[in-house]
Each structure stands twice: as C-alpha cells, then as structure tokens.
Amino acid sequence: MLTLNGAHRDAVIATCIRALPNEGCGLLLGSPDGVVAEVVVSRNVADSAKLYEIDPRAMLAASRRCEELNLEIIGVFHSHTHSDAYPSPTDVAQAPDPTWHYVLVSLRLVPSALRSYLIVNSTITEEVVQISK
C-alpha cells in the first residue's frame, strides 16, 4: 500500500499538468512501509509526451534530502498524457527498483486518475493508494 496525504497527491497531479504537453515526473521520499513524506519534482529531461526521464540533479537532491531526513526514495511518478494510468512496456522495462512504488497519473480524462503499482521481474501488481489527512 502507498500512503500519501492530500497535499502530496495534489503536488503529483499539478506537476504532471504543468508539464503538458510532455509527461511530468518526480520522486517520492518516505519510509519503507510506503508512507510518503515528500514529493520531489523533476524536469522531464526526455522532453517527451511519450517518455519520461528523471533529471539527475533531482535524483541527487532527493538522495541528499533522504540522508538529511533519514528517509528513502520509495518511488517515482509520471503522467500518461493520452492513455490510462497503467504501466506501459517502456515503464516496465525502465522500472529500476523492485521495492519502489510506480505512480501513474492519467491526464486523458478530467478528473485525473492516480494509481500505483509494484513492478517486480516485469510483473505488474496494482496496489491500494491511501490518502491520509
């Protein structure tokens, strides 16, 4: 299960909307039990509506922030501008860590859909997203 508060959810969705027409992306910092503590926004260095790539500077900043606050990078988020919030074959191939939460935001319809997945050995499992107060 992935747990984030309303402000985190709003930050993820707003990041994705601001990146249009390209995919938006960023990192999730938190605890190993899936509780998000911070959202780190990244520029999509792929500069694409079909692909995303986290800016190495955002990755470095997130790593430093984790050391500072005793957190971990627990996931990544990105948008699908014209398709459902489900991992594409490219998303699966690029999934760097089997312990991460892979959050997808579909901007195909309004309101936006936010879903989270675990991707382990190319197997996709949707997980519950809990919005805390």
Phi, psi and omega per residue, in radians:
M1 nan 2.492 3.049
L2 -1.921 2.273 -3.139
T3 -2.086 2.193 3.048
L4 -2.463 2.756 3.128
N5 -1.579 3.046 -3.102
G6 -1.060 -0.644 3.134
A7 -1.153 -0.674 3.092
H8 -1.134 -0.817 3.111
R9 -1.006 -0.804 -3.133
D10 -1.104 -0.671 3.125
A11 -1.137 -0.713 3.121
V12 -1.100 -0.869 -3.114
I13 -1.136 -0.753 3.137
A14 -1.089 -0.701 3.098
T15 -1.034 -0.761 -3.117
C16 -1.181 -0.706 3.128
I17 -1.167 -0.735 -3.138
R18 -1.106 -0.472 -3.098
A19 -1.379 -0.232 -3.124
L20 -0.915 2.476 0.176
P21 -1.448 0.006 3.126
N22 -1.521 2.940 3.020
E23 -1.259 2.468 3.022
G24 -1.685 2.777 -3.106
C25 -2.773 2.912 3.101
G26 3.103 -3.054 -3.066
L27 -2.086 2.700 3.105
L28 -1.988 2.204 3.099
L29 -1.872 2.461 3.137
G30 3.120 -2.642 -3.095
S31 -1.841 2.766 -3.108
P32 -1.030 -0.347 3.125
D33 -1.462 0.155 3.028
G34 1.548 0.297 3.110
V35 -1.660 2.060 -3.113
V36 -1.359 2.295 3.095
A37 -1.843 -0.571 -3.135
E38 -2.610 2.645 3.024
V39 -1.937 2.241 3.100
V40 -1.936 2.049 -3.130
V41 -1.401 2.460 3.081
S42 -2.226 2.585 2.935
R43 -1.273 2.467 3.056
N44 -1.425 1.718 -3.078
V45 -1.248 -0.213 3.025
A46 -1.277 -0.337 3.120
D47 0.847 0.948 -2.988
S48 -2.444 2.639 3.039
A49 -1.549 -0.082 -3.094
K50 -2.124 -0.181 -3.124
L51 -2.406 2.748 3.007
Y52 -2.340 2.659 3.044
E53 -2.560 2.156 3.134
I54 -1.165 2.350 3.078
D55 -1.139 2.239 3.121
P56 -0.966 -0.528 3.098
R57 -1.171 -0.631 3.090
A58 -1.193 -0.665 3.102
M59 -1.105 -0.754 3.124
L60 -1.126 -0.794 3.125
A61 -1.072 -0.715 3.132
A62 -1.135 -0.726 3.123
S63 -1.095 -0.746 3.123
R64 -1.142 -0.712 3.130
R65 -1.110 -0.671 3.109
C66 -1.101 -0.751 3.108
E67 -1.082 -0.722 -3.111
E68 -1.127 -0.691 -3.029
L69 -1.868 0.112 -3.101
N70 1.002 0.833 3.098
L71 -2.009 -3.123 3.053
E72 -2.308 2.726 2.912
I73 -1.346 2.024 -3.067
I74 -1.913 -0.027 3.129
G75 3.094 3.111 -3.132
V76 -2.373 2.633 3.038
F77 -2.272 2.664 3.013
H78 -2.781 2.920 -3.106
S79 -1.847 2.720 2.896
H80 -1.963 2.046 -3.008
T81 -1.315 -0.486 -3.068
H82 -2.365 0.250 -3.131
S83 -2.405 3.043 -3.103
D84 -1.178 2.871 3.113
A85 -1.439 1.256 3.126
Y86 -2.485 2.398 -3.068
P87 -1.051 2.281 3.067
S88 -1.406 2.920 3.047
P89 -0.984 -0.618 3.086
T90 -1.149 -0.736 3.104
D91 -1.028 -0.766 -3.125
V92 -1.132 -0.770 -3.130
A93 -1.125 -0.535 -3.097
Q94 -1.615 -0.007 -3.091
A95 -1.160 1.845 -2.979
P96 -1.392 -0.351 -2.996
D97 -2.497 2.116 -3.100
P98 -1.194 -0.189 3.109
T99 -1.618 -0.156 -3.089
W100 -1.352 2.750 2.995
H101 -1.710 2.270 -3.127
Y102 -1.892 1.807 -3.069
V103 -1.681 2.279 3.121
L104 -2.102 2.414 3.087
V105 -2.067 2.093 3.065
S106 -1.594 2.201 3.093
L107 -1.813 0.229 -3.109
R108 -1.139 -0.660 -3.130
L109 -2.215 2.814 3.031
V110 -1.931 2.253 0.058
P111 -1.324 2.792 3.124
S112 -1.135 2.579 3.087
A113 -1.826 2.311 3.104
L114 -2.073 2.157 3.134
R115 -2.379 2.741 -3.124
S116 -2.245 2.570 -3.088
Y117 -2.391 2.697 2.896
L118 -1.841 2.390 3.130
I119 -2.190 1.889 -3.094
V120 -2.226 2.096 -3.128
N121 0.895 0.781 3.121
S122 1.198 0.126 3.074
T123 -1.663 2.214 -3.091
I124 -1.762 2.189 3.094
T125 -2.234 2.106 3.080
E126 -1.283 2.507 3.114
E127 -2.130 2.822 3.105
V128 -1.242 2.405 3.009
V129 -1.919 2.047 3.130
Q130 -1.808 2.254 3.074
I131 -1.759 1.972 -3.134
S132 -1.604 2.982 3.134
K133 -1.597 nan nan
